[in-house]
Amino acid sequence: MSRRVFVCTATWKDPHFQRGFSKLTPNDQEDFLAELEKLRGLLEEAPHPATDPKIRQAFKAKSYGGVVALRGASLIEYSIGNLIRVIAKYPARDGCSDILLVAVTLCHDHDRLKRIIKSNRTTIDGWHEESES
C-alpha cells in the first residue's frame, strides 16, 4: 500500500506552534522533524493509519473523535514522545486513501488543537491537494 501524506498549512502556520518550535534547540528541532518524517513514512506504507501495529507502537495512534464532525473522515491522534501531538484526517478527501496532517502541538495542548481544528474546519473539510502551496 502506498498513500500520500499532506500537510494542511493553514493550521501548521499557527503562531503558537511557530514560537514553540523556534524555542527548541537545533538538535530538538532536528529530532522533531526526524520523528515527523518517520511518522510520514509509516503512514505512506501502512495498511491503515490507525490500526497498523507499527504505527500504534511507535506513535500511540488513537481516535481523536468528538472534536469536530468531518464529512466521511476521521481524526487520528499520534504522539511523538510525551508531549508532542499530531492530528491527522483520514481519508484526506472522499474516494482516496491519502492522509492530511491537520494540526500539531509541542506541549500536549488539546484545547489549542481543538480550537485550531474547529477554526479551520472549512479548509480541512474541503481540502484538496491542488489548493495547497
N, C-alpha and C positions, 0 to 999 in steps of 0.2 A: 504494500500500500504506500502510495506517495501522495501527500496532500500539500497544499501551500499554506503557509502561515504568514499573516499580515499583521501590521500594527496600525491601530486607529490613532493617527497622530493628533487628533483633536483632544484626546484625553491624556496622551503621554507628554504633551507640552504643558501640562499643569504646572504652574509656578511653584507650588509646594514641593512637588517631586523634583523639579529642576534645582531648587535651592538645596534640598536634601542631598541630591546626587553631587552637586558641586562641593558640598562639605565633606564628602568621603575622601579618603586619601587616594592617591592614584592607584595604589595596589588594590584597595577595596573597590574602586570603580572597575578595574580590570576583572576582579573576581566576580562582581555582579554581572558584568557583561558576558563573561565566560559561562556562568550558570544560566543566564538567559539564552545564550546560544545553544547550550546543551539541551535546555527545555525545547527550544525551537526544533532542534534536530530530532528529538524523540517524538515530538508532535507530528512532524512530517512523515515519520515512518510507522507510527503505532497504528494498530488496527482500530482502536478507539481512544480518543483523547482523555477520557476519564477512567476507563476500566482497565487499560493496559497495565500489567504488573510493573513494568519498568518505570512508567511514569508515576504510578501510585507510590512506589517505594522511594523514588528519588525526589519527588515533589509533592507528595501527600495530596494528590488530586482529589477534590471533592466538589459536590454540587454547591453552587452559590445562589441557590434559588430564593425566591421571595423578595429579591431586591427590586426588580422591575420585570414586567412581562415583555418578552420579545417575540415577534412573530416566528413561529416554527423553530425556535432556537433555545438553547440552554446556556446558562453561565456556569463556568467551572473555575474554581479557585485552585491555584498552585502556590506552594510555599517554597521559598528559597531561604534556607536557614531558618532561624527562629522568628525573624521579623518581616522579611520581605514577602509581599503577596502580589501575585499576578492574576488578573481575572481575564478569562477568555470567553468568547462567544462561539458556540458550535451548533450547527454549521454557521459559517460566516454569512451565508445568504441561502435562500431556497435553492434546492437542486444541486448542491455541491457538498464536498467534504472538507472544504477549506476551513481554517480557523482564524479568527480575528482576536488579537490581543487587545483588550479594550481599556485596561487600567492597571496601574502599578502603585504600590506604596512601599517605601523603605522602612516604615515604622509600624506596620500592622494596624493601621488606622482604618478600621472598617467603616466608620461614619463618613470619612472623606471619600473612600472608594464608592460608597453608595451614592453620595452627592454627585460625584463625577459621572457615574453611570447614568443616574437619573437626569442630570442636566444636559447630557449628550445623547439621550435616548433616541432622538430622531436621527442623528448622524449614525449611531450604532445600528439601529434597526434597519435603516435604509442603505447601509454601507454597500458600496461596490468598489472593487479594486481600481476600476478605471478612474474613480473620483479622488483617489489618494495621490499625493505628490511625493 
